[in-house]
Amino acid sequence: MAPLRREQIVRATIRRLARDGYSGLTLKRVAREARVSQGILHYYFADKRAILVAALEAVMADLDRRVTAAQARGGRDPRARLHALIGACLALAAEEREFWIVFVEFWGEMMHDRRLRAVNAELYARMRRAIGALVAGGMRDGRFRRVDPLQAAAVILGLVDGVSLQLTFDPGAFSVAAATRFCEEALLRYLAKEAR
């Protein structure tokens, strides 16, 4: 029961963040949304910062599951895995705006809180390592040119984050399919082996 109750509170937090932003988020509103008492909420989370971190971890776990599933369908080819990563991230921005709203709210608070910056730094380091491993695999297979895998991962993250934010803020700007296509084209050009 305890993990379910905690998950219920985290999902309620995500919904409240999407509706009210971090400045409007109160533990009382989260408890009401989750249909739990404030005492139960405080049993799981010491304060507002702890619940924000839990919301961020939940949306990242959701994204990780989506990317893993998409990449499993794409096989082992590095280009297919890159396509799956881009598509899963951009689709999430269009289908579940709450994900990116949690990130934006977290980033806003992180700028003023050293501990939240450390959480964000670890999260991005983990993502760079995972994407860097994909790039390194593409270099080993002869599909991608020689680059620093972690720097390439930073480029990939920057592009995908930026386009995902645009899809979140302006869903009518372009379709997920178009965004996936132009992101993939840009990244494959960046990673393309040089002609001899």
Residue frames as qw, qx, qy, qz and C-alpha x, y, z in Angstrom:
[[0.000, 0.883, 0.469, 0.000, 0.00, 0.00, 0.00],
 [0.349, -0.740, 0.045, 0.573, 2.80, 2.45, 0.85],
 [0.331, -0.132, 0.522, 0.774, 4.36, 2.62, -2.66],
 [0.103, 0.593, 0.689, 0.405, 0.89, 3.10, -4.17],
 [0.210, -0.886, -0.348, 0.225, 0.07, 5.91, -1.77],
 [0.368, -0.557, 0.243, 0.704, 3.39, 7.64, -2.47],
 [0.270, 0.156, 0.664, 0.680, 2.81, 7.30, -6.23],
 [0.010, -0.774, -0.620, -0.130, -0.69, 8.73, -5.81],
 [0.268, -0.845, -0.110, 0.449, 0.79, 11.80, -4.06],
 [0.366, -0.324, 0.460, 0.741, 3.51, 12.25, -6.71],
 [0.197, 0.408, 0.709, 0.540, 0.99, 12.06, -9.57],
 [0.108, -0.879, -0.458, 0.073, -1.21, 14.59, -7.78],
 [0.355, -0.673, 0.127, 0.637, 1.84, 16.85, -7.44],
 [0.326, 0.016, 0.608, 0.724, 2.50, 16.64, -11.18],
 [0.059, 0.681, 0.652, 0.328, -1.09, 17.60, -11.95],
 [0.249, -0.890, -0.263, 0.278, -0.98, 20.53, -9.47],
 [0.406, -0.441, 0.310, 0.737, 2.36, 21.76, -10.83],
 [0.248, 0.289, 0.658, 0.650, 0.88, 21.76, -14.33],
 [0.096, -0.794, -0.564, -0.205, -2.14, 23.72, -13.11],
 [0.347, -0.922, -0.156, 0.073, -0.67, 26.07, -10.51],
 [0.439, 0.698, -0.379, 0.421, 3.10, 26.19, -11.05],
 [0.604, -0.060, -0.604, 0.516, 5.56, 25.80, -8.21],
 [0.006, -0.201, 0.292, -0.935, 4.69, 29.17, -6.70],
 [0.622, -0.223, -0.072, -0.747, 1.04, 28.11, -6.42],
 [0.717, -0.044, -0.696, -0.007, 1.82, 24.60, -5.21],
 [0.391, -0.530, 0.485, -0.576, 0.91, 23.98, -1.60],
 [0.079, 0.108, -0.982, 0.135, 1.06, 20.75, 0.32],
 [0.432, 0.283, 0.580, -0.630, -2.58, 21.28, 1.27],
 [0.624, 0.487, -0.181, -0.583, -3.60, 21.40, -2.43],
 [0.359, 0.353, -0.852, -0.145, -1.50, 18.33, -3.19],
 [0.157, 0.024, 0.906, -0.392, -3.08, 16.42, -0.30],
 [0.558, 0.395, 0.329, -0.651, -6.56, 17.41, -1.50],
 [0.568, 0.504, -0.462, -0.458, -5.74, 16.40, -5.10],
 [0.298, 0.274, -0.914, 0.028, -4.29, 13.07, -3.92],
 [0.735, -0.407, -0.261, -0.475, -7.23, 12.53, -1.56],
 [0.704, -0.137, -0.553, 0.425, -4.96, 11.98, 1.42],
 [0.405, -0.888, -0.179, 0.126, -4.55, 13.83, 4.70],
 [0.206, 0.886, -0.347, 0.229, -1.75, 16.33, 5.12],
 [0.612, -0.573, 0.535, -0.103, -0.36, 14.02, 7.80],
 [0.898, 0.166, 0.381, 0.144, -0.04, 11.20, 5.26],
 [0.546, 0.800, -0.052, 0.242, 1.58, 13.57, 2.78],
 [0.124, -0.852, 0.454, -0.231, 4.12, 14.69, 5.41],
 [0.857, -0.283, 0.431, 0.002, 4.83, 11.05, 6.25],
 [0.839, 0.334, 0.293, 0.314, 6.21, 10.61, 2.71],
 [0.463, 0.583, 0.066, 0.664, 7.59, 14.09, 1.99],
 [0.443, -0.385, -0.375, 0.718, 9.32, 16.45, 4.41],
 [0.036, 0.635, 0.092, -0.766, 8.62, 19.61, 2.42],
 [0.585, 0.729, 0.109, -0.339, 7.72, 21.17, -0.89],
 [0.157, 0.702, -0.646, -0.254, 11.24, 20.71, -2.27],
 [0.348, -0.176, 0.920, -0.018, 11.13, 16.96, -1.59],
 [0.601, 0.478, 0.595, -0.237, 7.85, 16.60, -3.42],
 [0.429, 0.808, -0.211, -0.345, 9.19, 18.61, -6.39],
 [0.029, -0.528, 0.832, 0.170, 12.20, 16.28, -6.63],
 [0.481, 0.111, 0.859, -0.134, 9.88, 13.26, -6.45],
 [0.593, 0.682, 0.264, -0.337, 7.77, 14.71, -9.29],
 [0.277, 0.758, -0.515, -0.289, 10.89, 15.24, -11.40],
 [0.226, -0.312, 0.922, 0.038, 12.07, 11.68, -10.71],
 [0.588, 0.345, 0.685, -0.255, 8.64, 10.34, -11.69],
 [0.581, 0.752, 0.009, -0.311, 8.52, 12.13, -15.04],
 [0.119, 0.665, -0.712, -0.191, 12.09, 11.04, -15.77],
 [0.415, -0.080, 0.903, -0.076, 11.19, 7.43, -14.98],
 [0.640, 0.570, 0.416, -0.305, 8.22, 7.75, -17.36],
 [0.418, 0.799, -0.331, -0.278, 10.50, 9.10, -20.09],
 [0.150, -0.487, 0.857, 0.080, 13.09, 6.38, -19.47],
 [0.581, 0.182, 0.777, -0.159, 10.40, 3.70, -19.88],
 [0.604, 0.722, 0.165, -0.294, 9.16, 5.28, -23.13],
 [0.239, 0.772, -0.549, -0.214, 12.65, 5.59, -24.59],
 [0.323, -0.309, 0.894, -0.008, 13.60, 2.04, -23.57],
 [0.642, 0.372, 0.640, -0.201, 10.44, 0.61, -25.13],
 [0.533, 0.801, -0.044, -0.268, 10.89, 2.62, -28.33],
 [0.081, 0.698, -0.695, -0.155, 14.53, 1.63, -28.64],
 [0.512, -0.102, 0.849, -0.074, 13.69, -2.05, -28.06],
 [0.684, 0.569, 0.410, -0.198, 11.33, -1.90, -31.03],
 [0.384, 0.868, -0.248, -0.196, 14.06, -0.30, -33.16],
 [0.944, 0.179, -0.132, 0.244, 16.65, -3.02, -32.71],
 [0.710, -0.469, 0.044, 0.523, 20.36, -2.50, -32.20],
 [0.503, 0.508, 0.218, 0.664, 21.14, -0.14, -35.08],
 [0.311, -0.327, -0.285, 0.845, 22.47, 3.14, -33.58],
 [0.113, -0.107, -0.298, -0.942, 20.52, 5.27, -36.07],
 [0.483, -0.451, -0.649, -0.377, 17.28, 3.47, -35.23],
 [0.511, -0.468, -0.558, 0.456, 18.01, 3.88, -31.51],
 [0.159, -0.153, -0.059, 0.974, 18.66, 7.60, -32.00],
 [0.296, -0.275, -0.499, -0.767, 15.41, 7.90, -33.96],
 [0.538, -0.494, -0.682, -0.037, 13.55, 6.11, -31.14],
 [0.399, -0.355, -0.399, 0.746, 15.08, 8.42, -28.51],
 [0.022, 0.015, -0.144, -0.989, 14.13, 11.57, -30.43],
 [0.402, -0.330, -0.609, -0.598, 10.63, 10.34, -31.23],
 [0.516, -0.480, -0.682, 0.196, 9.87, 9.24, -27.67],
 [0.287, -0.313, -0.296, 0.855, 11.04, 12.55, -26.17],
 [0.131, -0.013, -0.253, -0.958, 9.16, 14.72, -28.66],
 [0.438, -0.386, -0.708, -0.397, 5.98, 12.64, -28.47],
 [0.422, -0.460, -0.634, 0.457, 5.97, 13.04, -24.70],
 [0.096, -0.192, -0.089, 0.973, 6.13, 16.82, -25.08],
 [0.337, -0.117, -0.440, -0.824, 3.04, 16.75, -27.30],
 [0.572, -0.322, -0.717, -0.235, 1.08, 14.05, -25.47],
 [0.612, -0.618, -0.434, 0.233, 1.85, 14.91, -21.85],
 [0.184, 0.786, -0.088, 0.583, 2.65, 18.59, -21.46],
 [0.659, -0.740, 0.034, -0.126, 2.80, 18.04, -17.70],
 [0.891, -0.067, -0.003, 0.449, 6.20, 16.39, -18.14],
 [0.478, 0.408, 0.005, 0.778, 7.84, 19.52, -19.48],
 [0.301, -0.804, -0.070, -0.508, 5.94, 21.80, -17.11],
 [0.825, -0.546, -0.034, 0.146, 7.49, 19.86, -14.22],
 [0.740, 0.096, 0.042, 0.665, 10.91, 20.41, -15.78],
 [0.157, 0.660, 0.084, 0.730, 10.35, 24.13, -16.31],
 [0.544, -0.779, -0.058, -0.305, 9.11, 24.56, -12.74],
 [0.877, -0.343, -0.004, 0.336, 12.06, 22.54, -11.43],
 [0.604, 0.323, 0.050, 0.727, 14.56, 24.57, -13.48],
 [0.098, -0.795, -0.075, -0.594, 13.09, 27.81, -12.17],
 [0.697, -0.705, 0.044, -0.122, 13.54, 26.70, -8.57],
 [0.907, -0.032, -0.006, 0.420, 16.89, 25.08, -9.24],
 [0.405, 0.653, -0.058, 0.637, 18.43, 28.43, -10.11],
 [0.273, -0.727, 0.224, -0.589, 17.99, 29.49, -6.48],
 [0.830, -0.427, 0.277, -0.229, 18.73, 26.22, -4.70],
 [0.063, 0.626, -0.772, -0.088, 22.12, 24.51, -4.65],
 [0.483, -0.073, 0.857, -0.164, 20.65, 21.11, -3.72],
 [0.704, 0.551, 0.361, -0.266, 18.18, 21.19, -6.62],
 [0.382, 0.783, -0.437, -0.225, 21.05, 22.16, -8.96],
 [0.200, -0.427, 0.882, -0.002, 22.92, 19.08, -7.76],
 [0.647, 0.260, 0.681, -0.224, 19.88, 16.88, -8.52],
 [0.610, 0.747, 0.037, -0.261, 19.66, 18.41, -12.00],
 [0.128, 0.732, -0.651, -0.157, 23.40, 18.00, -12.62],
 [0.399, -0.192, 0.895, -0.051, 23.24, 14.31, -11.72],
 [0.672, 0.486, 0.490, -0.268, 20.17, 13.80, -13.90],
 [0.519, 0.806, -0.184, -0.216, 21.83, 15.41, -16.93],
 [0.087, -0.596, 0.794, 0.085, 25.10, 13.56, -16.30],
 [0.572, 0.059, 0.809, -0.126, 23.16, 10.28, -16.33],
 [0.661, 0.660, 0.276, -0.227, 21.37, 11.23, -19.55],
 [0.281, 0.815, -0.463, -0.204, 24.66, 12.26, -21.21],
 [0.309, -0.383, 0.870, 0.033, 26.22, 8.93, -20.24],
 [0.647, 0.301, 0.683, -0.154, 23.29, 6.96, -21.68],
 [0.579, 0.792, 0.074, -0.176, 23.17, 8.94, -24.92],
 [0.022, 0.778, -0.608, -0.156, 26.97, 8.96, -25.09],
 [0.525, -0.157, 0.836, 0.031, 26.93, 5.15, -24.95],
 [0.674, 0.587, 0.432, -0.121, 24.55, 5.15, -27.94],
 [0.345, 0.892, -0.252, -0.148, 26.89, 7.48, -29.85],
 [0.251, -0.593, 0.759, 0.095, 29.95, 5.39, -28.92],
 [0.676, 0.145, 0.722, -0.027, 28.16, 2.28, -30.19],
 [0.601, 0.770, 0.183, -0.111, 27.49, 4.05, -33.49],
 [0.103, 0.842, -0.514, -0.128, 31.18, 4.97, -33.76],
 [0.478, -0.321, 0.817, 0.033, 32.23, 1.36, -33.05],
 [0.675, 0.396, 0.621, -0.040, 29.81, 0.11, -35.72],
 [0.358, -0.024, 0.479, 0.801, 31.22, 2.60, -38.21],
 [0.107, 0.740, 0.634, 0.199, 27.88, 4.44, -38.49],
 [0.140, -0.983, -0.109, 0.038, 28.95, 7.69, -36.80],
 [0.478, 0.673, -0.320, 0.465, 32.11, 9.77, -37.15],
 [0.611, -0.173, -0.503, 0.586, 34.61, 10.04, -34.33],
 [0.182, -0.725, -0.005, -0.664, 33.38, 12.56, -31.76],
 [0.004, -0.165, 0.747, -0.644, 33.54, 12.92, -28.02],
 [0.282, -0.402, -0.844, -0.215, 30.46, 10.86, -27.06],
 [0.220, -0.586, -0.579, 0.522, 29.59, 12.99, -24.03],
 [0.017, 0.368, -0.101, -0.924, 29.85, 16.22, -26.00],
 [0.229, -0.120, -0.723, -0.640, 27.70, 14.71, -28.75],
 [0.266, -0.500, -0.814, 0.126, 25.22, 13.67, -26.06],
 [0.096, -0.514, -0.303, 0.797, 25.11, 17.29, -24.83],
 [0.151, 0.156, -0.434, -0.874, 24.32, 18.44, -28.39],
 [0.290, -0.286, -0.850, -0.333, 21.58, 15.82, -28.73],
 [0.233, -0.543, -0.683, 0.429, 20.08, 16.75, -25.34],
 [0.027, -0.392, -0.049, 0.918, 20.19, 20.45, -26.20],
 [0.238, 0.004, -0.592, -0.770, 18.36, 19.92, -29.47],
 [0.353, -0.372, -0.844, -0.156, 15.76, 17.53, -28.08],
 [0.206, -0.503, -0.559, 0.626, 15.14, 19.63, -24.95],
 [0.039, 0.303, -0.088, -0.948, 14.78, 22.81, -27.00],
 [0.327, -0.088, -0.648, -0.682, 12.39, 21.36, -29.57],
 [0.333, -0.413, -0.840, 0.114, 10.41, 19.58, -26.84],
 [0.098, -0.456, -0.394, 0.792, 9.96, 22.89, -25.02],
 [0.204, 0.161, -0.334, -0.906, 8.74, 24.50, -28.25],
 [0.371, -0.245, -0.816, -0.370, 6.21, 21.68, -28.70],
 [0.277, -0.461, -0.721, 0.437, 5.07, 22.21, -25.11],
 [0.034, -0.457, -0.196, 0.867, 4.71, 26.00, -25.39],
 [0.436, 0.468, -0.195, -0.743, 3.38, 26.09, -28.95],
 [0.619, 0.046, 0.784, -0.012, 1.88, 22.73, -29.94],
 [0.636, 0.688, 0.321, -0.136, 0.72, 24.10, -33.29],
 [0.038, -0.796, 0.435, 0.419, 4.19, 25.22, -34.43],
 [0.442, 0.400, -0.745, -0.298, 4.96, 21.86, -36.06],
 [0.924, -0.172, -0.170, -0.296, 3.92, 18.24, -35.73],
 [0.693, -0.523, 0.495, 0.038, 5.80, 15.65, -33.70],
 [0.867, 0.275, 0.336, 0.243, 6.53, 13.79, -36.95],
 [0.434, 0.836, -0.051, 0.331, 8.03, 16.92, -38.54],
 [0.311, -0.850, 0.386, -0.180, 10.02, 17.73, -35.40],
 [0.850, -0.254, 0.447, 0.113, 11.32, 14.16, -35.20],
 [0.780, 0.507, 0.208, 0.302, 12.33, 14.32, -38.85],
 [0.283, 0.877, -0.168, 0.351, 14.21, 17.64, -38.67],
 [0.521, -0.728, 0.431, -0.113, 15.91, 16.75, -35.37],
 [0.894, -0.062, 0.412, 0.167, 17.01, 13.42, -36.75],
 [0.660, 0.673, 0.082, 0.322, 18.26, 15.00, -39.99],
 [0.024, -0.915, 0.300, -0.270, 20.29, 17.58, -38.05],
 [0.648, -0.572, 0.498, -0.066, 21.78, 14.99, -35.72],
 [0.902, 0.161, 0.345, 0.204, 22.58, 12.49, -38.45],
 [0.487, 0.805, -0.085, 0.327, 24.36, 15.25, -40.39],
 [0.283, -0.837, 0.407, -0.233, 26.27, 16.15, -37.24],
 [0.723, -0.381, 0.575, -0.036, 27.23, 12.49, -36.64],
 [0.863, 0.502, 0.017, -0.059, 27.77, 11.51, -40.29],
 [0.746, -0.265, 0.340, 0.507, 31.09, 10.00, -41.22],
 [0.117, 0.763, -0.274, -0.574, 33.16, 12.23, -43.44],
 [0.865, 0.494, 0.077, -0.044, 33.36, 11.22, -47.09],
 [0.603, -0.473, 0.443, 0.465, 36.78, 10.03, -48.18]]
